[in-house]
């Protein structure tokens, strides 16, 4: 994806998964590259495990943070069903980077609804899909909370922003005690993306 045109990214997940940090790192990377950046975050019921969505747009000149449906260059989702909830934002040839993680809502755990099997639907709606077990990869690195950075690394592989800017953004956005684990997760995501596209 070229940064000469405006790039639009939608990130989705549920409260507590680190969507806001993922969007902050991505936006900061673009800023460090000298690009104009606009962001928009909808927290919803983030504190209660509800949907969270962040929109990021960057390029040489960006007028609005809002991503129109059907125009996003990439969709990053930390939860499988959340990717389906927001799939309409992605343009037809856009890239979906989706975690296999499932966050079971109360309606399902209480028996009031069933959690769908997301993979067939994901493969049907996304022509370019990186479907990663980001949580398992982060657990292998000893820090399950860094699953968000595994996905950001996979996304970064397909954005034309230099690696050193991503590394600097991580340094600026992540607390010192968590920096190494987040950096390792990011690098793991970069390597996993090679296996998919």
Secondary structure, DSSP 8 states (H G I E B T S, - for coil): --TTS-EEEEEEEETTS-HHHHHHHHHHHHHHTT-EEEEEEE-TTGGGT-EEEEEEEEESS---S---TT-EEEEEESSHHHHHHTGGGEEEEEEEEEE------HHHHTTSS----HHHHHHHH-SEEEEE-HHHHHHHTT-GGGHHHHHHHHHHTTS-S-HHHHHHHHHHHS-HHHHHHHHHHHHHHHHHHHTT-
